[in-house]
């Protein structure tokens, strides 16, 4: 692979150094491609990114917050996990943690410490005002403590981590351990370890890690074979010293030994910069390090004259009143507001994802690129947009609504030779198709969102009429008439309210929750149609809603259910039925390796949406 820019020069320097190394330890690391790569644990305890203000129709470096920083991070098991740069799903790091060596032990931070986590910036009531974190990891025997402050630089594509190592009983030696997963995979990375920093790349994706403290020694290697952890586990010393992983890609790790700490504490500042070339990533890391902890944190938080997270939270006028109704003074409410806003892409404004995680991450291969939950589902999208409306953010749901046009099926959708108007099941934030089953609630909810924005005064009559013709009428037509879906592998006749999949994405049929969404979508579509002067379509939508409503109990309410003991009488709504007879003892289809259970045994709260 051709390596442009500084990374090529670094690898060349590493190779020349190897020619003069009598020990042979500075040759490219052996053991490619390393152990199979996987993602990090999905149970995130923190996520973060810089707040950016909208400029016009989206995000721009000319906006009030300046250069748009496109870096997101996550935390689980007390350590930095998937960290994204570029689009919100493009992970560049699997994890960064610390190894601690002491008298008779070698600890791995995520496995051998107990974690406490809090916010760095809170109001007087203890409610978070930004997504900057203080994480304290303490070993179970009380020998040492690691305190970390993590946030991103709003003015650069970089992350800041302040780390305080405390030796509580005797002497410890800390090691930085970084496992990149560049370009959203962990299978084809290259790494270079130098005295001035740690570097990784895959194609046009680059990473640079810098520190304000000196590295005692550094090494690059393949995970489980020649990385720093394997080196230390070999003989308790970091003595392999591979300066690069060479030309062969794989699952790589970078390790840096720090100076020992004895009965005291020492503080380091680490920055990680990202870029489309090696120079850009290094400049981002160096620039953030030079700006310093106080300045970068102030800009991130929005304190003083800076515009940041604190300003966004202050703009949410509904929060104080809502906080008064909570049992924790609004702490979880404020957290939710911050987290929801953080899960928006900054290249495609309004693209709201489900979660900054990969489900079952530590068991899922990272050999090929995957979005996991870092993708758009119109259903989750709608719920997030409605939450923004509730807390008083009127800009984000409007951008979200306008974004939806990108993921609606039209005659121009790649691979589509069938019905139009419905919304894709799951897409990348740039609209790239990922999953293509039809979930009717995901076609109804965009209509409801447009109606709600109009009711709130955010969409004018003129703009709503525009979107009716451009996006909402085709969606309502599909809900009223259905059609033959024919896109890629999916070739099926949809006759609403029967849905190919309901909200759990595993079963098809008649679902109370899906039917509720379809009826509500049609009723609101009729209201919009009248506003647009399309009375004929309004009548079609209302008639369809009435037909679906009239048969809800016939199709989805069992009178012979097995849940009939105690207060039960065997009469209840079931989660989903494959046909129009909920009492026919039909079974769900086999899914997730589990035999299909009788439909009447499966209940959920979806009927509450009727």
C-alpha positions as CSV (number, residue, x, y, z in Angstrom):
1,X,0.0,0.0,0.0
2,X,1.3,3.5,-0.8
3,X,1.8,5.5,2.4
4,X,1.7,9.3,1.7
5,X,3.0,12.1,3.8
6,X,4.6,11.9,7.2
7,X,3.5,8.3,7.9
8,X,5.6,7.1,4.9
9,X,8.6,9.1,6.3
10,X,8.1,7.6,9.7
11,X,8.0,4.1,8.4
12,X,11.1,4.8,6.3
13,X,12.9,6.1,9.4
14,X,11.8,3.0,11.3
15,X,13.2,0.7,8.5
16,X,16.5,2.6,8.3
17,X,16.8,2.3,12.1
18,X,16.2,-1.4,11.9
19,X,19.2,-1.7,9.5
20,X,21.5,-0.4,12.3
21,X,19.9,-2.3,15.1
22,X,22.1,-5.2,16.2
23,X,19.5,-6.6,18.4
24,X,17.0,-7.0,15.6
25,X,14.3,-5.7,17.8
26,X,13.5,-2.7,15.7
27,X,12.5,-4.6,12.6
28,X,8.8,-4.4,11.7
29,X,6.6,-6.2,14.2
30,X,5.9,-9.9,13.5
31,X,2.7,-11.8,13.9
32,X,0.5,-10.1,11.2
33,X,-2.4,-9.8,11.0
34,X,-2.8,-10.3,14.8
35,X,-5.8,-11.7,16.6
36,X,-9.2,-11.3,15.0
37,X,-10.5,-7.8,15.5
38,X,-13.7,-7.1,17.4
39,X,-15.5,-4.0,18.6
40,X,-15.7,-2.8,22.2
41,X,-18.3,-3.6,24.9
42,X,-21.6,-2.1,23.9
43,X,-22.7,-1.0,27.4
44,X,-21.6,2.6,27.1
45,X,-21.5,4.7,30.3
46,X,-20.5,7.9,28.5
47,X,-20.5,9.5,25.0
48,X,-19.4,12.9,23.9
49,X,-18.7,15.3,21.1
50,X,-18.4,19.1,20.7
51,X,-21.5,21.2,20.4
52,X,-21.8,22.9,17.0
53,X,-24.3,25.6,16.1
54,X,-26.2,25.4,12.8
55,X,-25.4,27.7,10.0
56,X,-28.1,28.0,7.4
57,X,-29.3,24.5,6.3
58,X,-26.6,22.6,8.3
59,X,-23.2,22.8,9.9
60,X,-20.5,25.0,8.5
61,X,-17.0,26.2,9.6
62,X,-18.4,29.7,9.1
63,X,-21.0,29.2,11.9
64,X,-21.0,30.8,15.3
65,X,-19.0,28.0,16.8
66,X,-16.3,28.1,14.2
67,X,-14.7,25.1,12.6
68,X,-16.9,22.0,12.9
69,X,-15.2,19.3,14.9
70,X,-16.3,15.8,13.6
71,X,-15.1,13.6,16.4
72,X,-17.3,11.5,18.7
73,X,-16.2,9.3,21.6
74,X,-17.7,6.6,23.8
75,X,-16.7,5.1,27.2
76,X,-17.3,1.7,28.6
77,X,-15.7,-0.4,31.3
78,X,-14.0,2.8,32.5
79,X,-11.9,3.3,29.3
80,X,-12.2,5.2,26.0
81,X,-13.9,3.0,23.5
82,X,-15.1,3.5,19.9
83,X,-14.0,7.0,18.8
84,X,-15.4,8.2,15.5
85,X,-14.0,10.8,13.0
86,X,-15.6,12.0,9.8
87,X,-19.1,10.5,9.6
88,X,-20.7,9.6,13.0
89,X,-20.3,5.8,12.3
90,X,-16.7,5.9,11.1
91,X,-14.8,4.5,14.1
92,X,-11.0,5.1,14.2
93,X,-10.3,3.7,17.7
94,X,-11.5,0.5,19.4
95,X,-10.1,1.4,22.8
96,X,-7.4,3.3,24.6
97,X,-6.6,2.2,28.1
98,X,-3.6,1.9,30.5
99,X,-1.6,-1.0,31.7
100,X,-0.2,-0.7,35.2
101,X,2.8,-2.7,36.3
102,X,3.8,-3.0,39.9
103,X,5.5,-5.3,42.3
104,X,4.3,-8.7,41.3
105,X,1.4,-7.6,39.1
106,X,0.4,-6.4,35.6
107,X,-3.1,-4.9,35.5
108,X,-5.2,-4.2,32.5
109,X,-7.3,-1.1,33.3
110,X,-10.7,-2.3,32.0
111,X,-10.4,-5.7,33.7
112,X,-8.7,-4.9,37.0
113,X,-10.2,-1.6,38.2
114,X,-13.5,-0.4,39.7
115,X,-14.9,2.7,37.9
116,X,-16.7,5.8,39.0
117,X,-17.8,8.5,36.5
118,X,-19.1,12.0,36.8
119,X,-19.5,15.1,34.7
120,X,-16.8,17.8,34.8
121,X,-19.3,20.7,34.3
122,X,-22.5,20.8,36.3
123,X,-24.9,23.5,37.6
124,X,-25.5,24.1,41.3
125,X,-28.2,21.4,41.3
126,X,-25.7,18.8,40.1
127,X,-27.2,18.6,36.6
128,X,-24.7,18.1,33.7
129,X,-24.1,21.1,31.4
130,X,-21.7,19.3,29.0
131,X,-20.5,15.9,27.9
132,X,-17.1,16.3,29.5
133,X,-16.3,13.5,32.0
134,X,-14.2,12.7,35.0
135,X,-13.5,9.0,35.3
136,X,-11.7,7.4,38.3
137,X,-10.5,3.9,38.0
138,X,-9.1,2.3,41.2
139,X,-7.7,-1.2,41.5
140,X,-9.4,-3.5,43.9
141,X,-6.5,-3.7,46.3
142,X,-6.1,0.1,46.6
143,X,-2.6,0.1,45.1
144,X,-3.2,2.9,42.5
145,X,-5.8,5.1,41.0
146,X,-6.2,6.5,37.4
147,X,-8.2,9.7,37.0
148,X,-9.1,10.7,33.5
149,X,-10.8,13.8,32.1
150,X,-12.2,13.3,28.5
151,X,-13.7,15.7,26.0
152,X,-13.1,16.8,22.4
153,X,-11.6,20.0,20.9
154,X,-14.4,22.1,19.4
155,X,-11.9,23.8,17.0
156,X,-10.1,20.7,15.8
157,X,-10.7,17.1,14.8
158,X,-9.1,15.9,18.1
159,X,-9.8,14.5,21.5
160,X,-8.3,15.6,24.9
161,X,-7.5,13.3,27.7
162,X,-6.0,14.5,31.0
163,X,-4.7,11.6,33.1
164,X,-3.6,11.6,36.7
165,X,-1.8,8.5,37.9
166,X,-1.7,8.0,41.7
167,X,0.5,5.5,43.3
168,X,-1.2,4.8,46.6
169,X,1.0,1.9,47.8
170,X,4.5,1.7,46.5
171,X,5.7,2.1,42.9
172,X,3.8,1.7,39.6
173,X,4.7,2.0,36.0
174,X,1.9,3.1,33.6
175,X,1.7,2.2,29.9
176,X,-0.5,3.8,27.2
177,X,-2.2,1.0,25.2
178,X,-4.0,2.1,22.0
179,X,-5.9,-0.3,19.7
180,X,-6.9,1.7,16.6
181,X,-9.7,0.5,14.3
182,X,-9.1,2.9,11.5
183,X,-11.6,3.5,8.7
184,X,-14.2,1.6,10.7
185,X,-12.4,-1.7,10.6
186,X,-9.7,-3.4,12.7
187,X,-8.3,-5.6,10.0
188,X,-6.0,-3.5,7.8
189,X,-4.3,-0.9,10.0
190,X,-0.7,0.1,10.0
191,X,1.1,1.6,13.0
192,X,4.3,3.5,13.8
193,X,5.6,4.2,17.3
194,X,8.1,7.0,17.7
195,X,9.6,8.9,20.6
196,X,7.4,11.9,19.8
197,X,4.1,10.1,19.3
198,X,2.0,7.1,18.2
199,X,0.6,6.9,14.7
200,X,-1.9,4.7,12.8
201,X,-3.5,4.7,9.4
202,X,-5.8,2.8,7.0
203,X,-6.2,4.3,3.5
204,X,-7.0,8.0,3.8
205,X,-7.7,7.8,7.6
206,X,-4.9,8.9,10.0
207,X,-4.5,9.1,13.7
208,X,-1.8,10.8,15.8
209,X,-1.4,10.5,19.6
210,X,0.7,13.2,21.4
211,X,1.6,13.8,25.0
212,X,3.1,16.6,27.0
213,X,5.1,14.1,28.9
214,X,8.0,12.1,27.6
215,X,7.6,8.5,26.6
216,X,10.3,6.2,28.1
217,X,9.9,3.8,25.2
218,X,7.3,2.9,22.5
219,X,6.4,0.0,20.4
220,X,4.0,-1.0,17.6
221,X,2.7,-4.5,17.2
222,X,-0.1,-6.9,16.2
223,X,-2.7,-7.6,18.9
224,X,-2.0,-10.7,20.9
225,X,1.2,-11.5,18.9
226,X,3.7,-8.7,19.2
227,X,1.9,-5.8,20.9
228,X,3.0,-4.1,24.1
229,X,0.6,-6.2,26.3
230,X,1.9,-9.5,24.9
231,X,5.5,-8.1,25.5
232,X,4.8,-7.3,29.1
233,X,3.0,-10.6,29.7
234,X,6.1,-12.4,28.3
235,X,8.6,-11.3,30.9
236,X,7.3,-8.3,32.7
237,X,9.4,-5.9,30.7
238,X,8.7,-3.9,27.5
239,X,11.7,-4.9,25.5
240,X,10.6,-5.7,22.0
241,X,10.6,-2.1,20.7
242,X,9.1,-2.5,17.2
243,X,8.9,0.9,15.6
244,X,6.3,-0.1,13.0
245,X,4.1,-2.9,11.8
246,X,5.5,-2.6,8.3
247,X,3.6,-2.8,5.1
248,X,1.3,-5.6,6.1
249,X,-2.0,-4.5,7.6
250,X,-3.8,-6.1,10.5
251,X,-5.2,-5.6,14.0
252,X,-2.5,-3.4,15.5
253,X,-1.8,-1.8,18.9
254,X,0.5,1.0,20.0
255,X,2.1,1.1,23.4
256,X,4.1,3.7,25.3
257,X,5.9,3.3,28.6
258,X,5.7,6.2,31.0
259,X,7.9,7.1,33.9
260,X,7.4,5.2,37.1
261,X,5.3,6.8,39.9
262,X,6.1,6.1,43.5
263,X,3.8,7.1,46.4
264,X,2.5,10.1,44.7
265,X,0.9,11.3,41.6
266,X,1.8,12.6,38.1
267,X,-0.4,14.3,35.5
268,X,-0.2,13.8,31.7
269,X,-2.1,15.5,28.9
270,X,-2.8,13.2,25.9
271,X,-4.3,14.4,22.6
272,X,-5.4,12.3,19.7
273,X,-5.8,14.0,16.3
274,X,-7.5,12.7,13.2
275,X,-7.2,13.6,9.6
276,X,-7.3,12.5,5.9
277,X,-3.6,12.6,5.8
278,X,-0.8,12.2,8.3
279,X,0.1,15.9,8.6
280,X,-3.5,16.9,9.3
281,X,-3.8,14.4,12.1
282,X,-0.6,15.4,13.7
283,X,-1.4,19.1,13.4
284,X,-4.7,18.5,15.1
285,X,-3.2,16.6,18.0
286,X,-0.3,19.1,18.4
287,X,-2.7,22.1,18.1
288,X,-5.0,20.8,20.8
289,X,-2.0,20.0,23.1
290,X,-0.6,23.5,22.6
291,X,-4.0,25.1,23.3
292,X,-4.0,23.4,26.7
293,X,-6.5,21.8,29.0
294,X,-8.2,24.9,30.4
295,X,-8.7,26.6,27.0
296,X,-10.0,23.5,25.2
297,X,-12.3,22.6,28.1
298,X,-13.7,26.1,28.3
299,X,-14.5,26.1,24.6
300,X,-16.1,22.7,24.9
301,X,-18.2,23.6,27.9
302,X,-19.1,27.1,26.6
303,X,-17.9,29.0,29.6
304,X,-16.8,32.7,29.5
305,X,-17.1,34.2,26.1
306,X,-17.1,30.8,24.4
307,X,-20.1,29.2,22.7
308,X,-20.5,25.6,23.7
309,X,-22.7,23.0,25.4
310,X,-23.7,25.3,28.3
311,X,-25.2,27.7,25.8
312,X,-27.2,24.9,24.1
313,X,-28.6,23.7,27.4
314,X,-29.5,27.3,28.3
315,X,-31.5,27.6,25.1
316,X,-33.8,24.7,26.1
317,X,-36.4,26.8,27.9
318,X,-38.6,23.8,28.8
319,X,-36.0,22.1,30.9
320,X,-36.5,24.0,34.2
321,X,-40.2,23.4,34.2
322,X,-39.8,19.7,33.3
323,X,-37.1,19.3,36.0
324,X,-39.6,20.3,38.6
325,X,-41.6,17.2,37.8
326,X,-38.7,14.8,38.2
327,X,-37.5,12.8,41.2
328,X,-33.8,13.6,40.8
329,X,-34.1,17.4,40.2
330,X,-33.6,17.0,36.4
331,X,-30.2,15.2,36.4
332,X,-31.3,12.4,34.0
333,X,-33.4,14.9,32.0
334,X,-30.3,17.1,31.4
335,X,-28.2,14.1,30.6
336,X,-30.8,12.9,28.0
337,X,-30.9,16.3,26.3
338,X,-27.1,16.3,25.9
339,X,-27.0,12.7,24.7
340,X,-29.7,13.1,22.1
341,X,-28.0,16.1,20.6
342,X,-24.6,14.3,20.5
343,X,-26.1,11.6,18.4
344,X,-26.5,13.7,15.2
345,X,-24.1,13.6,12.3
346,X,-22.3,16.8,11.5
347,X,-21.9,16.3,7.7
348,X,-25.5,15.4,7.2
349,X,-27.4,17.8,9.6
350,X,-30.5,16.3,11.1
351,X,-29.3,12.7,10.7
352,X,-30.1,11.2,14.1
353,X,-28.7,7.8,14.9
354,X,-29.9,5.2,17.3
355,X,-26.8,4.8,19.5
356,X,-23.0,5.3,19.5
357,X,-22.4,1.6,19.9
358,X,-22.1,-1.7,18.2
359,X,-24.5,-4.3,19.6
360,X,-22.7,-7.2,21.3
361,X,-19.6,-5.4,20.3
362,X,-16.9,-7.4,22.0
363,X,-18.2,-10.6,20.2
364,X,-18.7,-9.0,16.8
365,X,-16.0,-9.1,14.1
366,X,-14.6,-5.7,13.1
367,X,-12.9,-7.2,10.0
368,X,-15.4,-5.3,7.7
369,X,-17.0,-1.9,8.1
370,X,-20.4,-1.9,9.9
371,X,-22.5,0.8,11.3
372,X,-24.0,-1.1,14.3
373,X,-26.5,1.2,16.0
374,X,-24.7,4.2,14.5
375,X,-27.3,4.5,11.7
376,X,-30.7,5.9,10.9
377,X,-33.9,4.1,11.6
378,X,-36.9,6.4,10.9
379,X,-38.7,5.1,14.0
380,X,-35.9,5.9,16.5
381,X,-35.3,9.1,14.5
382,X,-39.0,10.2,15.1
383,X,-38.8,9.5,18.8
384,X,-35.6,11.6,19.1
385,X,-37.1,14.4,17.1
386,X,-40.2,14.5,19.3
387,X,-38.0,14.6,22.4
388,X,-36.2,17.6,21.0
389,X,-39.6,19.3,20.5
390,X,-40.6,18.5,24.1
391,X,-37.4,20.0,25.6
392,X,-37.7,23.2,23.5
393,X,-35.1,22.6,20.8
394,X,-36.9,23.7,17.6
395,X,-34.0,23.7,15.2
396,X,-32.9,20.1,15.4
397,X,-36.3,18.4,14.7
398,X,-36.7,20.7,11.7
399,X,-33.3,19.7,10.3
400,X,-34.2,16.1,11.0
401,X,-37.5,16.4,9.2
402,X,-35.9,17.9,6.2
403,X,-33.2,15.2,6.2
404,X,-35.9,12.4,5.9
405,X,-36.2,13.1,2.1
406,X,-32.8,11.5,1.7
407,X,-34.1,8.1,2.9
408,X,-37.5,7.8,1.2
409,X,-37.8,5.3,-1.5
410,X,-38.4,7.0,-4.9
411,X,-38.0,5.9,-8.5
412,X,-34.4,7.2,-8.2
413,X,-33.5,5.0,-5.2
414,X,-30.7,2.6,-6.2
415,X,-32.0,-0.8,-7.0
416,X,-35.7,0.1,-6.7
417,X,-38.0,-1.3,-9.4
418,X,-41.2,-1.3,-7.3
419,X,-43.4,0.8,-5.1
420,X,-42.3,4.2,-3.9
421,X,-43.2,6.5,-0.9
422,X,-42.1,4.2,1.9
423,X,-39.0,4.9,4.1
424,X,-36.0,2.6,4.2
425,X,-35.6,0.4,7.2
426,X,-32.0,1.3,8.0
427,X,-29.5,3.6,6.3
428,X,-26.1,5.2,6.8
429,X,-26.3,8.9,7.7
430,X,-25.4,9.7,4.1
431,X,-28.5,7.8,2.9
432,X,-26.6,4.7,1.8
433,X,-29.0,1.7,1.9
434,X,-28.3,-0.9,4.6
435,X,-31.5,-2.8,5.4
436,X,-34.6,-2.8,3.1
437,X,-37.5,-4.5,4.9
438,X,-40.8,-2.6,5.0
439,X,-41.8,-1.4,8.5
440,X,-45.0,0.6,8.1
441,X,-44.7,2.6,11.3
442,X,-41.4,4.0,9.9
443,X,-43.4,5.4,6.9
444,X,-46.1,6.8,9.1
445,X,-43.9,8.6,11.6
446,X,-42.4,11.1,9.2
447,X,-45.9,12.3,8.3
448,X,-46.7,12.8,12.0
449,X,-43.4,14.7,12.6
450,X,-44.3,17.1,9.8
451,X,-47.8,17.6,11.3
452,X,-46.3,18.2,14.8
453,X,-43.8,20.7,13.5
454,X,-46.6,22.6,11.8
455,X,-48.7,22.5,15.0
456,X,-45.8,23.9,16.9
457,X,-45.4,26.8,14.5
458,X,-42.0,25.6,13.2
459,X,-43.2,24.7,9.7
460,X,-45.3,27.4,8.0
461,X,-48.3,26.5,5.9
462,X,-46.3,27.2,2.8
463,X,-43.4,24.9,3.8
464,X,-45.7,22.1,5.0
465,X,-47.6,22.2,1.7
466,X,-44.2,22.0,-0.1
467,X,-43.2,18.9,2.0
468,X,-46.7,17.4,1.4
469,X,-46.1,17.3,-2.3
470,X,-42.4,16.4,-2.0
471,X,-42.5,13.7,0.6
472,X,-45.6,13.2,2.7
473,X,-48.2,12.5,0.1
474,X,-46.2,9.6,-1.4
475,X,-45.8,8.2,2.1
476,X,-49.5,8.5,2.8
477,X,-50.4,7.0,-0.5
478,X,-48.3,3.9,0.3
479,X,-50.0,3.6,3.7
480,X,-53.4,3.8,2.1
481,X,-52.8,1.6,-0.9
482,X,-49.7,-0.4,-0.3
483,X,-47.9,-1.7,-3.3
484,X,-45.4,-4.2,-4.7
485,X,-42.1,-3.6,-3.1
486,X,-39.2,-4.6,-5.4
487,X,-35.8,-3.5,-4.3
488,X,-32.7,-5.7,-4.3
489,X,-33.7,-9.0,-2.7
490,X,-36.9,-7.7,-1.3
491,X,-39.9,-8.5,-3.6
492,X,-43.1,-8.5,-1.7
493,X,-46.7,-7.2,-1.9
494,X,-47.5,-4.9,1.0
495,X,-51.2,-4.6,1.9
496,X,-51.5,-2.2,4.9
497,X,-51.9,-2.5,7.8
498,X,-50.0,-5.8,7.3
499,X,-46.4,-5.0,7.7
500,X,-43.3,-7.0,6.6
501,X,-41.7,-6.2,9.9
502,X,-42.9,-4.6,13.1
503,X,-40.9,-2.5,15.5
504,X,-38.7,-5.4,16.8
505,X,-37.6,-6.1,13.2
506,X,-38.1,-9.8,13.4
507,X,-41.7,-10.7,12.5
508,X,-44.3,-9.7,9.9
509,X,-48.1,-9.5,10.2
510,X,-50.7,-7.4,12.0
511,X,-49.2,-5.4,14.9
512,X,-51.1,-3.2,17.3
513,X,-48.2,-0.7,17.6
514,X,-47.6,-0.6,13.8
515,X,-51.3,-0.2,13.1
516,X,-51.6,2.6,15.6
517,X,-48.8,4.5,13.8
518,X,-50.4,3.8,10.4
519,X,-53.8,5.2,11.5
520,X,-52.3,8.2,13.1
521,X,-50.1,8.8,10.0
522,X,-53.1,8.7,7.7
523,X,-55.3,11.0,9.9
524,X,-52.5,13.6,10.1
525,X,-51.9,13.2,6.3
526,X,-55.6,14.0,5.7
527,X,-55.2,17.1,7.8
528,X,-52.2,18.2,5.7
529,X,-53.9,17.3,2.5
530,X,-56.8,19.6,3.3
531,X,-54.4,22.4,4.0
532,X,-52.8,21.7,0.5
533,X,-56.3,21.8,-1.1
534,X,-56.1,18.1,-1.9
535,X,-59.5,17.1,-0.5
536,X,-59.7,13.9,-2.7
537,X,-56.6,12.5,-1.1
538,X,-57.7,13.5,2.3
539,X,-60.9,11.4,1.9
540,X,-58.8,8.4,0.7
541,X,-56.6,8.7,3.8
542,X,-59.4,8.9,6.2
543,X,-61.3,6.1,4.7
544,X,-58.3,3.9,4.9
545,X,-57.7,4.8,8.5
546,X,-61.4,4.0,9.3
547,X,-61.0,0.6,7.6
548,X,-57.9,-0.3,9.6
549,X,-59.4,0.9,12.8
550,X,-62.6,-1.1,12.4
551,X,-60.7,-4.4,12.3
552,X,-58.1,-3.9,15.0
553,X,-59.8,-6.3,17.5
554,X,-60.7,-8.8,14.8
555,X,-57.1,-9.1,13.7
556,X,-55.0,-8.6,16.9
557,X,-57.2,-9.4,20.0
558,X,-57.3,-13.0,21.1
559,X,-60.2,-14.3,23.2
560,X,-58.6,-17.7,23.8
561,X,-55.2,-16.8,25.1
562,X,-53.2,-18.9,27.5
563,X,-52.7,-16.1,30.0
564,X,-55.9,-16.8,31.9
565,X,-54.9,-17.5,35.5
566,X,-55.3,-15.1,38.4
567,X,-56.7,-11.8,37.0
568,X,-56.2,-12.9,33.5
569,X,-59.2,-14.1,31.3
570,X,-57.4,-15.0,28.1
571,X,-58.6,-11.9,26.4
572,X,-55.9,-9.5,25.3
573,X,-54.0,-7.9,22.4
574,X,-51.1,-10.0,21.2
575,X,-47.8,-8.5,19.9
576,X,-48.3,-9.6,16.3
577,X,-50.3,-12.2,14.3
578,X,-49.3,-13.5,10.9
579,X,-52.8,-13.5,9.5
580,X,-56.2,-12.0,10.3
581,X,-57.1,-14.6,12.9
582,X,-55.5,-14.1,16.3
583,X,-57.2,-17.3,17.6
584,X,-55.9,-19.8,15.1
585,X,-53.0,-21.0,17.2
586,X,-50.5,-19.8,14.6
587,X,-46.8,-19.5,15.4
588,X,-44.2,-16.8,15.0
589,X,-41.5,-17.5,12.4
590,X,-38.2,-18.9,13.5
591,X,-35.8,-16.1,14.3
592,X,-32.4,-15.6,16.1
593,X,-32.0,-19.4,16.2
594,X,-35.1,-19.8,18.3
595,X,-38.1,-21.9,17.3
596,X,-41.3,-19.9,16.6
597,X,-43.5,-19.6,19.7
598,X,-47.3,-19.6,19.5
599,X,-48.5,-16.0,18.7
600,X,-50.9,-16.0,21.7
601,X,-48.1,-16.4,24.2
602,X,-46.3,-13.2,23.1
603,X,-47.6,-9.9,24.5
604,X,-46.0,-6.5,24.8
605,X,-47.0,-2.9,25.5
606,X,-47.6,-2.0,21.9
607,X,-51.3,-2.0,22.2
608,X,-51.1,1.0,24.5
609,X,-50.3,3.1,21.4
610,X,-53.8,2.3,19.9
